[in-house]
Amino acid sequence: MPELPEVETIKRVIEPQISGLKIKSATINRSEVIAYPTAAEFCKRLTGQTVSGMSRRGKFLIFELKSGDKIILHLRMTGCLLVTPKEYATEKHTHVIFEFDNKRELRFSDTRRFGRFWLIKNGEADTYSGIENLGLEPFDERFTAEYLREKLAKRKKAIKECLLDQSVIAGIGNIYSDEILFATKIAPNRAANSLEFEEWQQLAKTIPEILSFFIEKNSITPDEYLESKGKDYRNAPFLKVYGKSDKPCPVCGAALKKSVIGGRSSVYCAVCQPLTK
């Protein structure tokens, strides 16, 4: 699933290509990907509207329209966005196509069909997408050790599970939670209520650093992005532990361990990230 760095990369690639363009038509090939309103209403209301820009909130993408309406998209597991010429070969599993007035299209494909769109009117309360329930962005000035300790320090759950809680921190998933915990030398299965204040300080510092690093490493041009069909995030060479169980720890050389925590796999170094401090 794309996490915050990947979603930010998509925003940075797509936004300059569609800002200021008018939507001539919207075609829905799979109605279930339109969560709100109906697919027919979605297409009707978007036709003739102009895109003013894009933003990101956690793992959500937001398309801002000049009318004040907004399209919210969650890519989920396998969702992908491409801006293409109209004659460009259509990818398999393409479910939504926006045709613009410059003869280009924004296409959404999704192999597993878990991705969802919501169209929220100007002034309408968004009680549909769940975006209003998100916690702080990791780059928010209020994202501090005190904030993390207030939200998580009383929990008995593993810190790995806590980092994945979108109501506390928006945007972290399985990949970057592993990388963050390795960087801070905190075992993923440690109970959150066992962390000391210095460790909350380290997390508050490291989380935005790690995410910013991978946003930078994911940087890609629109042409490169289209050539890779939106699947080249370029983070793999820089991952220290995620997906590398049984390989040597890049710090101490011990074999990396894999465990399941809260139903999610987690890779860590038992030497560098001891369960007890």
HELIX and SHEET records of a PDB file:
HELIX    1   1 LEU A    4  ILE A   18  1                                  15    
HELIX    2   2 SER A   31  VAL A   33  5                                   3    
HELIX    3   3 ALA A   39  LEU A   46  1                                   8    
HELIX    4   4 ILE A  131  ASN A  133  5                                   3    
HELIX    5   5 ALA A  145  LEU A  152  1                                   8    
HELIX    6   6 ILE A  159  LEU A  163  1                                   5    
HELIX    7   7 ASN A  174  THR A  184  1                                  11    
HELIX    8   8 ALA A  192  SER A  194  5                                   3    
HELIX    9   9 PHE A  197  LYS A  217  1                                  21    
HELIX   10  10 PRO A  222  GLU A  227  1                                   6    
HELIX   11  11 ALA A  236  PHE A  238  5                                   3    
SHEET    1   A 4 ILE A  23  ILE A  28  0                                        
SHEET    2   A 4 THR A  94  PHE A 100 -1                                        
SHEET    3   A 4 ARG A 104  ASP A 110 -1                                        
SHEET    4   A 4 GLY A  79  PRO A  85 -1                                        
SHEET    1   B 5 ILE A  34  TYR A  36  0                                        
SHEET    2   B 5 ARG A 116  ILE A 120  1                                        
SHEET    3   B 5 LYS A  70  HIS A  74 -1                                        
SHEET    4   B 5 PHE A  60  LEU A  65 -1                                        
SHEET    5   B 5 VAL A  51  ARG A  57 -1                                        
SHEET    1   C 2 LYS A 257  ILE A 261  0                                        
SHEET    2   C 2 ARG A 264  TYR A 268 -1                                        
END                                                                             
